[in-house]
């Protein structure tokens, strides 16, 4: 399906914004190619910060886990090499991208991904009318099961990747779109939900 790789990214963090001092605690990056996940990069991250108790309650990530994890100065360069110039996706993508950029800049680096695809925004466009687009509710609506604990990076990235695969499959089977790639998904995400069906029909094989 996806002839060119797309990397699905998920961070666990100490808060909502790097501008407010939040840092990453865990990362998962899953490379999607064809109709499956073909490679993955997963790591806890030591940013030398205190883990708030509510984050431990939410994610299960403890201070001891991050204190013994690889340093951010090692993890982020490896992550950037893994992503390379491939299109990047995440569920609520602006959240994960701002952490990727902030952590990279702190090390004098810069991400090189060519597209940013939000699986949450795409789901709203392609599957309108669902009760919720939060990852847990969305996955339930689409029949996708978590293979690990929610609010852990790898489990969330895995489910988000399956959402993106379902989006690609739906565009092919429901609309007859011959080739689904990052450029097409970016165009879909930029449309209002009402305009998406007509656009996709215009891309179909006739």
Buried (B, 14 or more C-beta within 10 A) or exposed (E): BBEEBBBBBBBBBBBEEBEEEBBBBBBBBBBBBEEEBEEBBBBBBBBEBEBEEEBBEEBEBBBEBBEEBBEBEBBBEBBBEBBBEBBBBBBBBEBBBBBBBBBBEBEEBEBEBEBBBBBBBBBBBBBEEEEEBEBEEBBBBBEBEBEBEEBBBBBBBBBBBBBBBBBBEBBBEEBEBEBBBBBBBBEBBEBEBEEBBEBBEEBEEE
